[in-house]
């Protein structure tokens, strides 16, 4: 009996301390896919905030430059006015004597009027510029407020992105250990597109196909790596259409251009994963897209893509 208990005692620690079984490639990919669906939303929000911040910064810089230019002109006008006033003060007795002792009353009155008009004219111009500069300063302060708020949003979302990056890094390391991580080739020449597209859609798909094999990267706008909306935006820019930066913005942009999934044409934009991911329909039941971390720009079947909405640029 004692021997039996001893044997059980020896077995128990080994069973209790046994490590969890190593996840399979399928399990690791499934976990990474779920994580990327969550991260897609965070990164999409980060990209939107970044675009908002860049626009606000540009607007602020423009208004600030205009403000500085106006301020310089006001300073010049103010200096001129002070100089005129000082000169009039210093030579006033001479001018006054010359005017008041003039034999010609009309000349005296005309001279006084000219001095008065000169002063009034400059004062009026100064007043106009001061009003303009005050209005411009209000505009500048307003733009700076927009810039500060956008910067705060960007800072907050950057924190969320860092959290997502940390989790994705862990999964990436796991995929590497399992031999399932595809680093891609930043210099990939892609492949030639030979589908049914024509016109602008053809140009967009030719561009997208030339990116095949390049790695997926959060916030990637090329040329060495892409995220989903970055690839779509660049591809359709090659096709002559300007799209917003993020997948959610692109979906909103296409509100009046949506088409049924049963009526797809090559070049149409396709969404899945709650509109946090976008790709391009290539025709013949294929979709080209930048999928997720650990993968590359590639072509998949429409069935694999699980589309939930479409827009025709």
C-alpha positions in Angstrom: 0.0 0.0 0.0 2.8 2.4 1.0 4.5 1.6 -2.3 1.3 2.4 -4.2 0.9 5.8 -2.4 4.5 6.7 -3.1 4.0 6.0 -6.7 0.9 8.2 -6.8 2.8 10.9 -4.9 5.5 10.8 -7.5 3.1 11.1 -10.3 1.0 13.9 -9.0 3.6 16.7 -9.2 4.4 15.8 -12.7 0.8 15.9 -13.7 0.1 19.2 -11.9 3.2 20.9 -13.3 2.7 19.6 -16.8 2.8 22.6 -19.3 -0.2 23.3 -21.4 0.0 21.7 -24.8 1.7 23.8 -27.5 -1.0 25.3 -29.7 -1.2 24.1 -33.2 -0.6 26.3 -36.2 -4.4 26.5 -36.8 -5.0 27.6 -33.2 -2.2 30.2 -33.4 -3.6 31.6 -36.6 -7.1 31.7 -35.2 -5.9 33.5 -32.1 -3.9 35.9 -34.3 -6.9 36.5 -36.6 -9.1 37.3 -33.6 -6.4 39.7 -32.3 -6.1 41.4 -35.6 -9.8 41.9 -35.9 -9.6 43.8 -32.6 -6.4 45.6 -33.6 -7.9 46.6 -37.0 -10.4 48.8 -35.2 -7.7 50.4 -33.0 -5.3 51.0 -35.9 -8.1 52.3 -38.1 -9.0 54.8 -35.4 -5.3 55.7 -34.9 -5.0 56.2 -38.7 -8.1 58.5 -38.7 -6.8 60.5 -35.7 -3.4 60.8 -37.4 -5.0 62.2 -40.6 -7.1 64.6 -38.5 -3.9 65.7 -36.7 -2.0 66.2 -39.9 -4.8 68.3 -41.4 -5.2 70.4 -38.3 -1.4 70.9 -38.1 -1.3 72.1 -41.7 -4.3 74.5 -41.2 -2.7 75.9 -38.0 0.6 76.4 -39.8 -1.1 78.2 -42.7 -3.2 80.5 -40.5 -0.2 81.2 -38.3 1.9 82.2 -41.3 -0.8 84.5 -42.5 -1.1 85.9 -39.0 2.6 86.7 -38.8 2.5 88.4 -42.2 -0.5 90.6 -41.2 1.2 91.4 -37.9 4.3 92.5 -39.7 2.3 94.8 -42.0 0.5 96.3 -39.0 3.8 97.0 -37.2 5.1 98.8 -40.3 1.9 100.9 -40.5 2.1 101.6 -36.8 5.7 102.7 -37.1 4.9 104.9 -40.0 2.1 106.6 -38.2 4.3 107.2 -35.1 7.0 108.7 -37.4 4.4 111.0 -39.1 3.0 112.1 -35.7 6.5 112.7 -34.3 7.6 114.7 -37.4 4.4 116.8 -37.2 5.1 117.5 -33.6 8.7 118.5 -34.2 8.0 120.7 -37.1 4.5 121.7 -36.0 5.5 125.3 -35.0 7.1 126.0 -38.4 4.1 124.5 -40.3 1.7 126.2 -38.1 3.4 129.6 -38.5 3.6 129.1 -42.2 0.0 128.3 -42.4 -1.4 130.8 -39.9 0.6 133.7 -41.3 -0.1 132.8 -44.9 -1.5 135.6 -46.9 -3.8 133.2 -48.6 -6.5 131.8 -46.3 -7.5 129.2 -48.8 -3.9 127.8 -48.8 -3.9 127.8 -45.0 -7.2 125.8 -44.9 -6.0 123.5 -47.6 -2.8 122.7 -45.8 -4.5 122.0 -42.5 -7.0 119.8 -44.3 -4.2 117.9 -46.0 -2.5 117.2 -42.7 -5.7 116.1 -41.1 -6.6 113.8 -44.0 -3.1 112.3 -44.0 -3.5 111.5 -40.3 -7.1 110.3 -40.6 -6.2 108.2 -43.6 -3.3 106.4 -41.8 -5.3 106.1 -38.6 -8.2 104.5 -40.5 -5.8 102.1 -42.3 -4.3 101.2 -38.9 -7.7 100.6 -37.4 -8.7 98.4 -40.4 -5.5 96.3 -40.0 -6.0 96.1 -36.2 -9.5 94.7 -36.8 -8.1 92.3 -39.4 -5.4 91.1 -37.1 -7.8 90.6 -34.2 -10.0 88.5 -36.4 -7.1 86.5 -37.7 -5.8 85.9 -34.2 -9.2 84.5 -33.3 -8.9 82.2 -36.3 -5.4 81.1 -35.3 -6.5 80.4 -31.8 -9.4 78.3 -33.1 -7.1 76.3 -35.4 -4.7 75.8 -32.6 -7.5 74.5 -30.4 -8.3 72.0 -33.2 -4.7 71.0 -33.5 -4.3 70.5 -29.7 -7.4 68.4 -29.6 -6.3 66.3 -32.5 -2.9 65.8 -30.9 -4.6 64.6 -27.7 -6.7 62.1 -29.7 -3.6 60.9 -31.5 -1.7 60.5 -28.2 -4.6 58.5 -26.6 -4.9 56.2 -29.5 -1.2 55.7 -29.8 -1.4 54.2 -26.3 -4.1 51.7 -27.5 -2.0 50.9 -30.6 1.0 50.1 -28.5 -1.1 47.7 -26.5 -2.2 46.0 -29.7 1.3 45.9 -31.0 2.5 44.2 -27.9 -0.1 41.4 -28.2 0.5 41.0 -31.9 4.2 40.8 -31.3 3.6 37.9 -28.9 1.5 36.1 -31.5 4.1 36.9 -34.2 6.8 35.3 -32.1 4.6 32.2 -31.7 4.0 32.0 -35.4 7.7 32.2 -36.0 8.4 29.3 -33.6 5.7 27.3 -35.4 7.2 28.2 -38.8 4.0 29.9 -39.9 5.1 33.5 -40.1 5.4 35.1 -43.6 7.8 38.0 -43.5 7.1 38.9 -47.1 9.4 40.8 -49.4 9.4 44.6 -49.2 10.8 44.7 -52.7 8.5 42.2 -54.3 7.6 43.0 -57.9 4.3 41.4 -57.5 2.5 39.7 -60.3 0.8 40.8 -63.5 -3.0 41.2 -63.4 -4.9 39.4 -66.1 -8.5 39.6 -64.9 -11.5 41.2 -66.5 -11.1 44.8 -65.2 -11.0 47.7 -67.6 -10.6 51.5 -67.4 -9.8 53.0 -64.0 -10.5 49.7 -62.3 -7.8 48.0 -64.4 -5.2 50.6 -63.4 -6.2 50.1 -59.7 -5.9 46.3 -59.9 -2.6 46.4 -61.8 -1.2 48.5 -59.0 -2.6 46.2 -56.3 -1.2 43.1 -58.0 2.3 44.7 -58.2 2.2 44.8 -54.4 1.6 41.1 -54.0 4.2 39.5 -51.7 4.9 42.7 -49.8 4.3 42.4 -46.0 1.2 43.6 -44.1 2.2 46.4 -41.7 0.0 48.4 -39.4 -0.4 51.9 -40.7 1.5 50.9 -43.9 1.0 53.2 -46.9 3.8 51.6 -49.0 5.8 51.2 -50.9 7.5 48.4 -48.8 4.5 47.4 -46.7 0.7 48.0 -46.5 -2.3 47.8 -44.3 -5.6 47.0 -45.9 -6.9 50.6 -46.4 -3.5 51.9 -47.3 -3.3 49.5 -50.2 -6.8 50.2 -51.4 -6.3 54.0 -51.2 -3.0 53.8 -53.2 -4.4 51.4 -55.7 -7.4 53.5 -56.5 -5.3 56.6 -56.5 -3.4 55.0 -59.4 -6.9 54.6 -60.9 -7.6 58.3 -60.6 -9.9 58.2 -57.6 -9.1 59.8 -54.3 -10.2 57.8 -51.3 -10.1 58.6 -47.6 -7.3 56.9 -45.5 -9.2 54.4 -43.3 -11.5 51.5 -44.1 -14.4 53.0 -42.1 -14.0 56.4 -43.8 -13.9 54.6 -47.2 -17.1 52.8 -46.3 -18.7 56.1 -45.4 -17.3 57.7 -48.5 -19.1 55.1 -50.6 -22.5 55.5 -49.0 -24.1 56.4 -52.4 -21.9 53.9 -54.4 -22.7 50.7 -52.6 -23.5 47.6 -54.7 -25.0 44.2 -54.1 -22.5 41.3 -53.5 -24.4 39.5 -56.2 -23.5 42.2 -58.8 -19.8 42.6 -58.1 -17.5 44.0 -60.8 -13.7 43.9 -60.9 -12.4 47.0 -59.0 -15.2 47.1 -56.4 -14.1 47.6 -52.8 -15.1 44.8 -50.4 -15.3 44.8 -46.6 -15.4 42.2 -43.9 -14.8 42.0 -40.2 -17.2 44.7 -39.2 -16.0 47.1 -41.9 -12.6 47.2 -40.2 -11.0 45.5 -43.2 -11.2 46.3 -46.9 -9.9 44.7 -50.1 -10.5 44.9 -53.9 -12.5 42.5 -55.9 -10.3 41.3 -58.8 -13.0 39.5 -60.8 -13.4 35.8 -61.4 -14.2 35.2 -57.7 -10.9 36.6 -56.4 -10.0 39.3 -53.9 -6.6 41.1 -53.5 -5.9 42.5 -50.1 -3.4 43.1 -47.3 -4.7 40.7 -44.6 -3.0 40.8 -41.2 0.3 40.8 -39.3 2.4 37.8 -40.3 1.0 37.7 -43.8 1.5 39.4 -47.1 -0.5 41.2 -49.8 -2.2 38.3 -51.7 -5.1 37.1 -53.6 -7.8 34.9 -52.0 -11.1 33.5 -53.1 -14.3 35.4 -52.5 -15.5 32.5 -50.4 -12.4 32.8 -48.1 -12.8 36.6 -47.8 -16.3 36.5 -46.3 -17.4 39.9 -47.7 -20.2 41.8 -46.0 -20.4 44.9 -48.1 -19.2 46.4 -51.4 -18.7 49.9 -53.0 -18.0 50.8 -56.6 -15.5 53.8 -56.8 
